[in-house]
Amino acid sequence: MNRELREFRRLERLCLEQAALSTMDLARTGLLKVADDCRVAAEAIEAQSPPRGAFAGAVQALKLALTATRVASWH
């Protein structure tokens, strides 16, 4: 699972970098959507993994709360 998480994060970073370099709007939009999908998948993997301690659990809960707030503000 850790390997999948790293791969999704790597793909997210790669898509964001390529979107920044893209000169075509359609390509940039597509890359940004893929990067967002990779971020969502990585966050889902992180949410499934058990927290390593009380502090890690609090950080994970904060991340999920901030993500929910960010998604709600988008719609």
TORKOL-4160 file (C-alpha; in steps of 0.2 Angstrom, whole numbers, padded with zeros to 4 digits, m for minus):
75
<pt num="1" X="0000" Y="0000" Z="0000"/>
<pt num="2" X="0014" Y="0012" Z="0004"/>
<pt num="3" X="0021" Y="0009" Z="m0014"/>
<pt num="4" X="0005" Y="0013" Z="m0021"/>
<pt num="5" X="0004" Y="0029" Z="m0011"/>
<pt num="6" X="0021" Y="0034" Z="m0017"/>
<pt num="7" X="0017" Y="0031" Z="m0035"/>
<pt num="8" X="0001" Y="0041" Z="m0034"/>
<pt num="9" X="0010" Y="0056" Z="m0026"/>
<pt num="10" X="0024" Y="0054" Z="m0039"/>
<pt num="11" X="0011" Y="0054" Z="m0053"/>
<pt num="12" X="0002" Y="0069" Z="m0045"/>
<pt num="13" X="0019" Y="0079" Z="m0045"/>
<pt num="14" X="0023" Y="0074" Z="m0063"/>
<pt num="15" X="0006" Y="0080" Z="m0069"/>
<pt num="16" X="0007" Y="0096" Z="m0060"/>
<pt num="17" X="0025" Y="0099" Z="m0067"/>
<pt num="18" X="0019" Y="0095" Z="m0085"/>
<pt num="19" X="0004" Y="0106" Z="m0083"/>
<pt num="20" X="0015" Y="0120" Z="m0079"/>
<pt num="21" X="0025" Y="0118" Z="m0094"/>
<pt num="22" X="0010" Y="0115" Z="m0106"/>
<pt num="23" X="0006" Y="0128" Z="m0119"/>
<pt num="24" X="m0010" Y="0120" Z="m0124"/>
<pt num="25" X="m0025" Y="0124" Z="m0113"/>
<pt num="26" X="m0033" Y="0107" Z="m0116"/>
<pt num="27" X="m0018" Y="0097" Z="m0111"/>
<pt num="28" X="m0015" Y="0108" Z="m0096"/>
<pt num="29" X="m0033" Y="0105" Z="m0090"/>
<pt num="30" X="m0032" Y="0086" Z="m0093"/>
<pt num="31" X="m0015" Y="0085" Z="m0083"/>
<pt num="32" X="m0023" Y="0095" Z="m0069"/>
<pt num="33" X="m0038" Y="0084" Z="m0068"/>
<pt num="34" X="m0027" Y="0068" Z="m0068"/>
<pt num="35" X="m0016" Y="0076" Z="m0054"/>
<pt num="36" X="m0032" Y="0080" Z="m0044"/>
<pt num="37" X="m0037" Y="0062" Z="m0046"/>
<pt num="38" X="m0020" Y="0055" Z="m0041"/>
<pt num="39" X="m0021" Y="0067" Z="m0025"/>
<pt num="40" X="m0038" Y="0060" Z="m0021"/>
<pt num="41" X="m0032" Y="0042" Z="m0023"/>
<pt num="42" X="m0017" Y="0045" Z="m0012"/>
<pt num="43" X="m0028" Y="0053" Z="0001"/>
<pt num="44" X="m0039" Y="0038" Z="0001"/>
<pt num="45" X="m0025" Y="0026" Z="0003"/>
<pt num="46" X="m0018" Y="0037" Z="0018"/>
<pt num="47" X="m0036" Y="0036" Z="0025"/>
<pt num="48" X="m0036" Y="0017" Z="0025"/>
<pt num="49" X="m0019" Y="0015" Z="0033"/>
<pt num="50" X="m0020" Y="0014" Z="0052"/>
<pt num="51" X="m0012" Y="0029" Z="0061"/>
<pt num="52" X="0005" Y="0026" Z="0069"/>
<pt num="53" X="0000" Y="0035" Z="0085"/>
<pt num="54" X="m0011" Y="0048" Z="0093"/>
<pt num="55" X="m0002" Y="0063" Z="0085"/>
<pt num="56" X="m0002" Y="0054" Z="0068"/>
<pt num="57" X="m0021" Y="0051" Z="0070"/>
<pt num="58" X="m0024" Y="0069" Z="0074"/>
<pt num="59" X="m0014" Y="0075" Z="0059"/>
<pt num="60" X="m0024" Y="0063" Z="0048"/>
<pt num="61" X="m0040" Y="0069" Z="0055"/>
<pt num="62" X="m0035" Y="0087" Z="0051"/>
<pt num="63" X="m0030" Y="0082" Z="0034"/>
<pt num="64" X="m0047" Y="0074" Z="0030"/>
<pt num="65" X="m0056" Y="0089" Z="0038"/>
<pt num="66" X="m0047" Y="0101" Z="0027"/>
<pt num="67" X="m0049" Y="0091" Z="0012"/>
<pt num="68" X="m0068" Y="0090" Z="0015"/>
<pt num="69" X="m0068" Y="0109" Z="0017"/>
<pt num="70" X="m0058" Y="0112" Z="0001"/>
<pt num="71" X="m0070" Y="0100" Z="m0009"/>
<pt num="72" X="m0085" Y="0108" Z="m0002"/>
<pt num="73" X="m0079" Y="0126" Z="m0007"/>
<pt num="74" X="m0076" Y="0120" Z="m0024"/>
<pt num="75" X="m0094" Y="0115" Z="m0027"/>
